[in-house]
Each structure stands twice: as C-alpha cells, then as structure tokens.
C-alpha cells in the first residue's frame, strides 16, 4: 500500500455512497498486476495477488462497487497501435522524458467511448496521474 491508501479508500466509499458507477479499465487491471509482481517479498506478493484476483473476480461477478469495462475490439486496438508511435513523443511530465503510454491511450479511448454511451451524464477518469488527468479533461465529444 502507498501513502495515499486511506485517502483513496475514503474517496471510493464517497463515490459508492453517492451512487456513482465506478468502471474498471483493462489498463488498471494490467498495471496493478504488474505492480504486484514487482513486490520484493514472495509471501507478501502472493497474498496481495490473491486479494487482487478476488477483487477483480468480484467486479466481474458484480459483487463489487466497480464494473470492468469490455475489452476493445481488434479494430480499436489496431487504431491505437497506429497512433502510439506519435503519442510516445508527447511529454508525459515536464520532469521526465516519458511519453504517453499505450495503457493511457486505452484509458483515453475508454473515456471517449463512455462519454458517448452516457451522454448527458458526468463521466470522468479518476486517477492520481496528473498528466493523464489533464489529457482526459481535454477529451470532448465534438
């Protein structure tokens, strides 16, 4: 867990109590799994992995306050692959020489898709990544 665990947990409870629907992008599942696999202690890594798998299964089985997004179809992935080489040139942060990740591209695609699907509703990406947040705030349906 990181230093923001309590703050993030409180925000999840707030969203749930307000009746918001939380959607779980595939990127989040993949990146969380990657972070878990990098934990140093094998016993701790396994325990965390088991909790993670249960949380994702609960989401799939609609026993959690969040729902997984459907996987994008192959044409969407092909389009993102076409855009990716140019997107990695865009600076992710002012301090690092890091471009836009493929995962971020997928999240931005999912956001646009959800904004189209739920027109008239407030659809946002909730992230601690300030650069991704600014990219997502700029996405409109026009």
DAHUKA-V283970 format. One record per pair of residues at least 4 apart in sequence whose ideal C-beta (glycine too) atoms are under 6 Angstrom apart, sorted by sequence separation. I is the first residue (numbers start at 1). J is the second residue. If there is no record, write none. Layout:
I & J
I & J
//
This chain:
1 & 5
4 & 8
24 & 28
27 & 31
72 & 76
83 & 87
100 & 104
114 & 118
15 & 20
39 & 44
58 & 63
59 & 64
72 & 77
118 & 123
127 & 132
39 & 45
58 & 64
92 & 98
127 & 133
15 & 22
59 & 66
92 & 99
60 & 68
115 & 123
59 & 68
90 & 99
114 & 123
89 & 99
90 & 100
88 & 99
125 & 136
36 & 48
36 & 49
87 & 100
111 & 125
36 & 52
84 & 102
87 & 105
80 & 105
111 & 136
115 & 141
29 & 56
108 & 135
112 & 139
104 & 132
111 & 139
24 & 59
93 & 131
92 & 131
69 & 110
24 & 66
22 & 65
22 & 66
23 & 67
24 & 68
25 & 69
23 & 69
16 & 65
31 & 103
27 & 103
27 & 106
27 & 107
25 & 107
25 & 110
//
